[in-house]
Structure formats: structure tokens, C-alpha cells
């Protein structure tokens, strides 16, 4: 499988995963308003990642933002889990975000010549 095709598959999977945040968004809208706001951003990002599947090279900055914001979120959430600010179960999310970061950085489209 070539790099471009692998990137398209990763973008599609991550986009769908982020759009799946819509379900918990509606579940937590009253219980956890801050979580709902964050999930709304992820769902919106998921839609744009699906748009990027067609032409990843034209969406380099979106792909970079997704990768690096995933790393930032993973570092913060991991630190909070280790310090018992949030539940240890959040480390599963940390692992998922780190995998997203690794995949998107490794497959990122090259800079145009």
C-alpha cells in the first residue's frame, strides 16, 4: 500500500472516529458542558478530515493541526491521569491520541516543491 493511500485511510478512520463524538456530546450536554464543547470541536474536525481524504496535499495544515493538537491533548490528559486529576481510564484515550499523532506525522504529505 502506498503512503498516499494509507494517509487517506487514516484520515477517513480518524474523521469517522471524531464524528462519533456526536453521540456522547448529546449524552453529556447537561452533565458535562465543558466536555460537550470539546466533543463539538472534535466532531467538526472529523467532518473536515473527511473532506481532506480527497486531496490530502491540499490540506497539509489541517492534517498538521490534527496531529499536533492530538499530541497536546494526549500529553495534558496523560499528565492529569498520572496525577489523579482525571480517572486512570483516560489513559486509553491518551494511547489513541498518540496513535493518531504518530500515524498523521508519519504519513503527512510532503511540502510542495
Steps between C-alpha positions, in 0.01 A plus 500: 500500500645837411535789742227714340245219523597424861460869588155507342397195703633654823325831426172320435523289815599793723233718340232239572632447853483873570150526350396218734554757779153630413334220696669572835461871429123463528529267799725735701358834389335564838731300726836618364465824301877544454533145364214566260675810365820303441314214331327752274842620382616144438185417302551809284865407445385152398282642222793699360730198520253313280516788251881471507486135389448608138818706479720476810776715349262795482421461870848476651432759769179324609685169523783665696252667735324170561828322570652758732178584685457126560848488652429805718172350618668164572780661702258706708254215554782257580647738755158546659448123516838443663430775755153353569324817382300282260430128505778259401266363235574816300837342413316303230415832336861609542618191311246562221605863462868401493427246224320770302798733544751236391297394197432853375858621551643189333263522202478879464513618140835650397541873460432618144811566295 
